[in-house]
Amino acid sequence: MKYLLVLAVILVAVWLWRKARREELQSRTPPPPSPPPAPGAIAPPQAMLRCAHCGLHLPAADAVRGTDGAAYCSTAHRQAATH
């Protein structure tokens, strides 16, 4: 019986604490919105390709294309693959 009473007191205390916390969060004013990012500050995502020789992943804009259309990370790997 003693443990049941202690449990009931703890549950009521937790309930009151959570209720006060919820009311506090609701009464706060939301923070002002952050300014929009500068145009061009963040580049859009790029497609990633895998080097056909070593397996390194690199952006498609940086890839060196072989004669067969395969992507390579450098001209040395493109030449090594053709020999």
Legacy VTK file of the C-alpha trace (Angstrom):
# vtk DataFile Version 3.0
C-alpha trace
ASCII
DATASET POLYDATA
POINTS 83 float
0.000 0.000 0.000
2.880 2.337 0.831
4.455 1.758 -2.608
1.148 2.425 -4.358
0.856 5.781 -2.604
4.448 6.713 -3.531
3.796 5.709 -7.148
0.620 7.810 -7.222
2.474 10.861 -5.869
5.252 10.438 -8.436
2.766 10.078 -11.300
0.882 13.215 -10.228
4.156 15.153 -9.944
5.270 14.055 -13.426
1.854 14.915 -14.862
1.946 18.406 -13.324
5.512 18.995 -14.514
4.671 17.932 -18.083
1.519 20.078 -18.092
3.473 23.155 -16.971
6.173 22.431 -19.536
3.600 22.141 -22.325
1.976 25.442 -21.332
5.382 27.127 -21.202
6.257 25.940 -24.696
2.906 27.078 -26.079
3.190 30.527 -24.497
6.594 31.216 -26.022
6.647 33.325 -29.135
8.209 31.582 -32.106
11.676 32.811 -33.093
11.799 35.240 -36.007
12.251 33.513 -39.348
15.812 33.262 -40.553
16.711 35.367 -43.567
16.552 33.575 -46.901
19.879 32.300 -48.209
21.712 34.453 -50.682
21.042 33.495 -54.300
23.609 31.022 -55.523
25.027 30.403 -52.052
24.085 26.729 -52.078
24.605 24.798 -55.247
21.988 22.275 -56.306
22.902 18.599 -55.876
24.980 17.037 -58.619
24.934 13.562 -60.059
27.777 11.404 -58.764
29.627 8.982 -61.030
32.005 6.144 -60.269
35.438 5.955 -61.846
35.567 2.894 -64.087
39.193 2.255 -63.077
39.464 2.806 -59.311
35.841 3.110 -58.159
36.169 6.645 -56.740
32.878 8.574 -56.684
33.085 12.092 -58.109
30.696 14.771 -59.417
29.640 14.318 -63.031
31.004 17.788 -63.894
34.530 16.714 -62.817
34.528 13.346 -64.583
36.763 12.636 -67.587
34.875 10.670 -70.226
36.444 7.835 -72.139
35.807 6.952 -75.769
33.286 4.321 -74.709
31.408 6.866 -72.525
32.739 5.515 -69.217
33.568 8.026 -66.497
37.080 8.326 -65.029
38.471 10.479 -62.202
41.579 11.534 -64.168
43.158 11.301 -67.575
45.749 8.887 -66.149
43.009 6.417 -65.207
41.339 6.874 -68.591
44.629 6.069 -70.309
45.331 3.118 -67.978
41.951 1.608 -68.797
42.528 1.780 -72.569
45.930 0.069 -72.413
LINES 1 84
83 0 1 2 3 4 5 6 7 8 9 10 11 12 13 14 15 16 17 18 19 20 21 22 23 24 25 26 27 28 29 30 31 32 33 34 35 36 37 38 39 40 41 42 43 44 45 46 47 48 49 50 51 52 53 54 55 56 57 58 59 60 61 62 63 64 65 66 67 68 69 70 71 72 73 74 75 76 77 78 79 80 81 82
